[in-house]
Amino acid sequence: MTILYTYLTLGFIYAMYIWLFAGDPWWSIPVNTVGGPFIFLREVVRGYVRKKLSPSKMFASKKAVIFDLDGTIIDSQPFRNQAMDNMLKTIGGGWVTRTYSHGLNAVERWEYILHQEPEINTEFTVEELAEHTKTEYLKLYTEVEAIPGFWDFMHYLKNVKKVKVGLATNSDRNVADAMLKRLGASEIFDFVIAGDEVKHRKPSPEIYKTAAKKMGLKPKDILVFEDTIVGSTAAHKAGMDTIVIWDGEDEEMEDYPKGIYEFAPDFVEMGETLEKEYVQRLEEGVAMMKESGEA
């Protein structure tokens, strides 16, 4: 009985913390009270099973970091969606449900849309539609800014850790170059590999295997930052540790490949996070709860 009381007490503390600081509705309190400690313990056990309790040890072995571009470094999805919508209006199509996987290139998106919406009648080929969409996207997305924390993290990687830094994107080279120029990041990467420079784009691991070969490194020496299931699958198949920059929308966490090292909303304090022991981070979380009066 004592064990049950202790479990429920810890669960209530967890539930109140989630309610007050994570924005869950009040009716989630009983659910989190019962399930909270189990979820917490499950994540700890999963961490041990995956042998990834120590970010500092994992990161200390890395000799290179590779970033995806769209959705990882820049928030381009709204502009890509708008470019698709504008082209749909041009060819007489209406609004479509975006059920295709994020991370696909424009040709693959148009193939999916035309398959799902056979009533759309157009004289354009999918390649022509993709090219027009790319032009529209470049016209729309002119004020390009990095995801929060990216520049500080890049400074940390290049000047503190002194590791190689690359970019591997499904976007065509001319689009990637344009976005990097607008971002002011044309010269910061040691190399850039674009989707039209490999035979098979993500989710094929080819682009990441090509990057590893280009640097003369083994997959275990490389850390990847991705945002989509498509990109994460490519990195996972290439045998590289992956951190997902995840907004909590569009794609579900459980649909990502198993073994994703971490899900983070942005790059804020990413360098500090990677230097910390897992246990230290748990202790900081407990201390935060105590400061809030919930423990």
Secondary structure, DSSP 4 states (H G I P E B T S, - for coil): -HHHHHHHHHHHHHHHHHHHHS---TTHHHHHHHHHHHHHHHHHHHHHHTT---HHHHHHT-SEEEE-SBTTTB--HHHHHHHHHHHHHHTT-------SPTT--HHHHHHHHHHH-TT---SS-HHHHHHHHHHHHHHH--S--BPTTHHHHHHIIIIII--EEEEE-SS-HHHHHHHHHHHT-TTS-SEEE-GGGSSS-TTSTHHHHHHHHHHT--GGGEEEEE-SHHHHHHHHHTT-EEEEE--SSSS-GGGSPTT--EEESSSTTHHHHHHS-HHHHHHHHHHHHHHTT--
